[in-house]
Amino acid sequence: MRRSNTQKIDELIKQVLKESKLDVKLKEYELVNSWEKVIGKTVAKATTDIYIRNRRLFVAVRSSVIRNELMIIRDGLVKALNREVQANIIDEIVVR
């Protein structure tokens, strides 16, 4: 016999994360960690600092050639990264 007020554990965890506003931070962390998967290993090795602030993804790049390529495709990268984490986390990418 089930009680009427029972919940699945995954729903309960999602609810707690949402109430404590940690769900967005977890998605940001997931997005930063998916950088290599989306962009590729070669380009990921040329990037150093990757972080999110105010819905912007900041990426430091050592190679000027890769920096220019990222500048060209950054709108597509925003869509690909947001699609990877299944949430609208970033609005733009700033390449330095």
Accessible surface in RSA format (square Angstrom, percent):
REM  Atomic radii and reference values for relative SASA: ProtOr
REM  Chains: A
REM  Algorithm: Lee & Richards
REM  Probe-radius: 1.40
REM  Slices: 20
REM RES _ NUM      All-atoms   Total-Side   Main-Chain    Non-polar    All polar
REM                ABS   REL    ABS   REL    ABS   REL    ABS   REL    ABS   REL
RES MET A   1   243.70 126.2 152.99 101.2  90.71 216.0 129.30 109.9 114.40 151.6
RES ARG A   2   194.00  81.5 166.95  85.1  27.05  64.4  65.54  89.6 128.46  77.9
RES ARG A   3   187.74  78.8 176.23  89.8  11.51  27.4  54.64  74.7 133.10  80.7
RES SER A   4   124.49 105.2  79.50 106.1  45.00 103.7  57.43 122.3  67.06  93.9
RES ASN A   5   125.66  86.7  98.63  95.3  27.03  65.1  42.01 101.1  83.65  80.9
RES THR A   6    69.87  49.7  44.12  44.7  25.74  61.4  44.30  59.5  25.57  38.7
RES GLN A   7   105.85  59.2  71.08  51.9  34.77  82.8  27.08  57.6  78.76  59.7
RES LYS A   8   132.18  64.5 123.55  75.8   8.62  20.5  73.87  66.5  58.30  62.1
RES ILE A   9   125.37  71.3 119.49  89.0   5.88  14.2 120.78  87.0   4.59  12.5
RES ASP A  10    72.03  50.5  69.21  68.9   2.83   6.7  34.45  81.1  37.58  37.5
RES GLU A  11    92.83  53.3  86.85  65.7   5.98  14.2  34.06  65.9  58.76  48.0
RES LEU A  12    74.98  41.8  74.98  53.6   0.00   0.0  74.98  52.7   0.00   0.0
RES ILE A  13    90.50  51.5  89.32  66.5   1.18   2.9  90.50  65.2   0.00   0.0
RES LYS A  14   139.55  68.1 134.22  82.4   5.33  12.7  85.26  76.7  54.29  57.8
RES GLN A  15    81.84  45.8  74.60  54.5   7.25  17.3  31.03  66.0  50.81  38.5
RES VAL A  16    83.47  54.9  82.46  74.6   1.02   2.5  82.89  72.0   0.58   1.6
RES LEU A  17    42.07  23.4  42.07  30.1   0.00   0.0  42.07  29.5   0.00   0.0
RES LYS A  18   146.48  71.5 138.69  85.1   7.79  18.5  81.90  73.7  64.58  68.8
RES GLU A  19   124.39  71.4  93.46  70.7  30.93  73.6  49.00  94.8  75.39  61.6
RES SER A  20    60.62  51.2  32.99  44.0  27.62  63.6  43.19  92.0  17.42  24.4
RES LYS A  21   163.39  79.7 153.50  94.2   9.89  23.5  97.54  87.8  65.85  70.1
RES LEU A  22    90.97  50.7  90.97  65.1   0.00   0.0  90.97  63.9   0.00   0.0
RES ASP A  23    47.61  33.3  45.68  45.5   1.92   4.6  21.28  50.1  26.33  26.3
RES VAL A  24    81.44  53.6  80.45  72.8   0.99   2.4  81.44  70.8   0.00   0.0
RES LYS A  25   129.09  63.0 124.22  76.2   4.86  11.6  79.46  71.5  49.63  52.9
RES LEU A  26    90.51  50.4  87.61  62.7   2.90   7.3  88.14  61.9   2.37   6.4
RES LYS A  27    64.45  31.4  64.45  39.5   0.01   0.0  40.65  36.6  23.80  25.4
RES GLU A  28    32.02  18.4  31.80  24.1   0.22   0.5   6.31  12.2  25.71  21.0
RES TYR A  29   146.91  68.6 141.26  80.4   5.64  14.7 104.33  78.4  42.58  52.5
RES GLU A  30    78.06  44.8  74.63  56.5   3.43   8.2  32.53  62.9  45.54  37.2
RES LEU A  31     0.49   0.3   0.37   0.3   0.12   0.3   0.37   0.3   0.12   0.3
RES VAL A  32    38.66  25.4  33.15  30.0   5.51  13.3  33.49  29.1   5.17  14.0
RES ASN A  33    87.72  60.5  60.79  58.7  26.93  64.8  27.11  65.3  60.61  58.6
RES SER A  34    11.11   9.4   7.36   9.8   3.75   8.6  11.06  23.6   0.05   0.1
RES TRP A  35     5.63   2.3   5.63   2.7   0.00   0.0   5.63   3.0   0.00   0.0
RES GLU A  36    79.46  45.6  76.10  57.6   3.36   8.0  22.59  43.7  56.87  46.4
RES LYS A  37   155.70  76.0 122.94  75.4  32.75  78.0  90.54  81.5  65.16  69.4
RES VAL A  38    41.05  27.0  10.10   9.1  30.95  74.6  15.50  13.5  25.55  69.3
RES ILE A  39    26.46  15.1   8.50   6.3  17.96  43.3  10.04   7.2  16.43  44.6
RES GLY A  40    28.93  35.7   0.00   N/A  28.93  35.7  28.75  78.9   0.18   0.4
RES LYS A  41   139.67  68.1 133.58  82.0   6.08  14.5  76.15  68.5  63.52  67.7
RES THR A  42   109.80  78.1 102.10 103.5   7.70  18.4  69.57  93.4  40.23  60.8
RES VAL A  43    34.78  22.9  34.75  31.5   0.03   0.1  34.75  30.2   0.03   0.1
RES ALA A  44    16.48  15.2   7.05  10.9   9.42  21.4   7.37  10.4   9.11  24.1
RES LYS A  45   150.46  73.4 138.35  84.9  12.11  28.8  89.98  81.0  60.47  64.4
RES ALA A  46    14.59  13.4  10.40  16.0   4.19   9.5  14.40  20.3   0.19   0.5
RES THR A  47    12.96   9.2   1.07   1.1  11.89  28.3   0.00   0.0  12.96  19.6
RES THR A  48    71.68  51.0  41.87  42.4  29.81  71.1  39.66  53.3  32.03  48.4
RES ASP A  49    87.52  61.3  83.93  83.5   3.59   8.5  13.70  32.2  73.81  73.6
RES ILE A  50    40.80  23.2  20.06  14.9  20.74  50.0  20.06  14.4  20.74  56.3
RES TYR A  51    77.55  36.2  75.48  42.9   2.07   5.4  62.39  46.9  15.16  18.7
RES ILE A  52    27.51  15.7   3.22   2.4  24.29  58.6   3.22   2.3  24.29  65.9
RES ARG A  53   143.83  60.4 138.54  70.6   5.29  12.6  45.50  62.2  98.33  59.6
RES ASN A  54   128.99  89.0  98.51  95.2  30.48  73.4  31.80  76.5  97.19  93.9
RES ARG A  55   100.29  42.1  97.90  49.9   2.39   5.7  58.09  79.4  42.20  25.6
RES ARG A  56   101.46  42.6 101.46  51.7   0.00   0.0   9.61  13.1  91.85  55.7
RES LEU A  57     0.67   0.4   0.67   0.5   0.00   0.0   0.67   0.5   0.00   0.0
RES PHE A  58    17.28   8.6  17.22  10.7   0.06   0.2  17.28  10.5   0.00   0.0
RES VAL A  59     0.41   0.3   0.00   0.0   0.41   1.0   0.16   0.1   0.25   0.7
RES ALA A  60    26.34  24.2  25.17  38.8   1.17   2.7  25.17  35.5   1.17   3.1
RES VAL A  61     8.85   5.8   0.00   0.0   8.85  21.3   0.97   0.8   7.88  21.4
RES ARG A  62   160.49  67.4 127.01  64.7  33.48  79.7  68.65  93.8  91.85  55.7
RES SER A  63    36.87  31.2  29.78  39.7   7.08  16.3  24.93  53.1  11.93  16.7
RES SER A  64    67.05  56.7  61.57  82.2   5.48  12.6  32.98  70.2  34.06  47.7
RES VAL A  65   104.95  69.1 102.43  92.7   2.51   6.1 104.18  90.5   0.77   2.1
RES ILE A  66    33.91  19.3  33.89  25.2   0.03   0.1  33.91  24.4   0.00   0.0
RES ARG A  67    74.43  31.3  74.43  37.9   0.00   0.0  26.37  36.0  48.06  29.1
RES ASN A  68    90.99  62.7  89.72  86.7   1.27   3.1  20.17  48.5  70.82  68.4
RES GLU A  69    95.32  54.7  95.32  72.1   0.00   0.0  30.11  58.2  65.20  53.2
RES LEU A  70     3.09   1.7   3.09   2.2   0.00   0.0   3.09   2.2   0.00   0.0
RES MET A  71    78.24  40.5  67.95  45.0  10.28  24.5  66.99  57.0  11.25  14.9
RES ILE A  72   133.49  76.0 103.19  76.9  30.30  73.0 109.79  79.1  23.70  64.3
RES ILE A  73    79.95  45.5  74.48  55.5   5.47  13.2  79.79  57.5   0.16   0.4
RES ARG A  74    81.43  34.2  81.42  41.5   0.00   0.0   9.43  12.9  72.00  43.6
RES ASP A  75   110.10  77.1 107.26 106.8   2.84   6.7  30.65  72.1  79.44  79.2
RES GLY A  76    42.58  52.5   0.00   N/A  42.58  52.5  33.89  93.0   8.70  19.5
RES LEU A  77    11.36   6.3  10.01   7.2   1.35   3.4  10.37   7.3   0.99   2.7
RES VAL A  78    16.96  11.2  16.96  15.4   0.00   0.0  16.96  14.7   0.00   0.0
RES LYS A  79   138.93  67.8 132.81  81.5   6.12  14.6  80.18  72.2  58.75  62.6
RES ALA A  80    25.07  23.0  21.87  33.8   3.19   7.3  21.93  30.9   3.13   8.3
RES LEU A  81     0.00   0.0   0.00   0.0   0.00   0.0   0.00   0.0   0.00   0.0
RES ASN A  82    19.35  13.3  17.77  17.2   1.57   3.8  12.05  29.0   7.30   7.1
RES ARG A  83   167.16  70.2 151.74  77.4  15.42  36.7  77.72 106.2  89.44  54.2
RES GLU A  84    61.84  35.5  42.03  31.8  19.81  47.2   8.69  16.8  53.14  43.4
RES VAL A  85     1.10   0.7   0.00   0.0   1.10   2.6   0.66   0.6   0.43   1.2
RES GLN A  86   157.56  88.1 123.71  90.4  33.85  80.6  40.03  85.2 117.53  89.1
RES ALA A  87    34.12  31.4  18.29  28.2  15.84  36.0  31.97  45.0   2.15   5.7
RES ASN A  88   102.20  70.5  84.44  81.6  17.75  42.8  33.35  80.3  68.85  66.5
RES ILE A  89    11.21   6.4   9.60   7.2   1.61   3.9   9.72   7.0   1.48   4.0
RES ILE A  90     0.69   0.4   0.00   0.0   0.69   1.7   0.00   0.0   0.69   1.9
RES ASP A  91    85.93  60.2  61.13  60.8  24.80  58.7  29.85  70.2  56.08  55.9
RES GLU A  92    73.35  42.1  71.68  54.2   1.66   4.0  23.14  44.8  50.20  41.0
RES ILE A  93     2.25   1.3   0.85   0.6   1.40   3.4   0.85   0.6   1.40   3.8
RES VAL A  94    36.10  23.8  35.25  31.9   0.85   2.0  36.10  31.4   0.00   0.0
RES VAL A  95    16.83  11.1   0.10   0.1  16.73  40.3   0.10   0.1  16.73  45.4
RES ARG A  96   142.13  59.7 121.60  62.0  20.53  48.9  66.02  90.2  76.10  46.1
END  Absolute sums over single chains surface
CHAIN  1 A     7326.2       6273.6       1052.6       3947.2       3379.0
END  Absolute sums over all chains
TOTAL          7326.2       6273.6       1052.6       3947.2       3379.0
